[in-house]
Amino acid sequence: MLFLVAALLLFGVTLGTVAHVPLGFTAVAATVIAAWLAVFALRERHARRRGTSH
């Protein structure tokens, strides 16, 4: 539960920051985060198919 509270607090701070930065920077940051999450998802899927957790 404490992790959820910390995550929501960090999310709120991030959204507050995004409101004050240029749209171009926000788009680049969103693209980088999306790519990072896609790579992570592919690695996790590949690891689960092999039967190992890490």
C-alpha positions in Angstrom: 0.0 0.0 0.0 2.8 2.3 0.8 4.3 1.6 -2.6 1.0 2.6 -4.2 1.0 5.9 -2.3 4.6 6.7 -3.3 3.8 5.8 -7.0 0.8 8.1 -7.0 2.8 10.9 -5.4 5.5 10.5 -8.0 2.9 10.5 -10.7 1.4 13.7 -9.5 4.8 15.4 -9.3 5.6 14.2 -12.8 2.3 15.5 -14.2 2.9 18.8 -12.5 6.3 19.0 -14.2 4.9 18.0 -17.6 2.5 21.0 -17.4 5.5 23.4 -17.3 7.8 21.9 -20.0 7.5 22.4 -23.8 5.3 20.0 -25.7 8.2 18.8 -27.8 10.1 17.7 -24.7 7.0 16.0 -23.4 6.6 14.1 -26.7 10.2 13.0 -26.8 10.1 11.8 -23.1 6.9 9.9 -23.8 8.4 8.2 -26.8 11.5 7.2 -24.8 9.4 5.8 -22.0 7.2 3.9 -24.4 10.2 2.4 -26.1 11.7 1.4 -22.7 8.4 -0.3 -21.7 8.2 -2.1 -25.0 11.7 -3.5 -24.7 11.0 -4.5 -21.1 7.8 -6.3 -22.2 9.5 -8.1 -25.0 12.3 -9.2 -22.6 9.8 -10.5 -20.1 7.8 -12.4 -22.7 11.0 -14.0 -24.0 12.1 -14.9 -20.5 8.8 -16.5 -19.7 8.8 -18.6 -22.9 12.2 -20.0 -21.9 10.9 -20.9 -18.5 13.2 -18.7 -16.4 12.2 -15.7 -14.4 15.6 -13.9 -14.6 
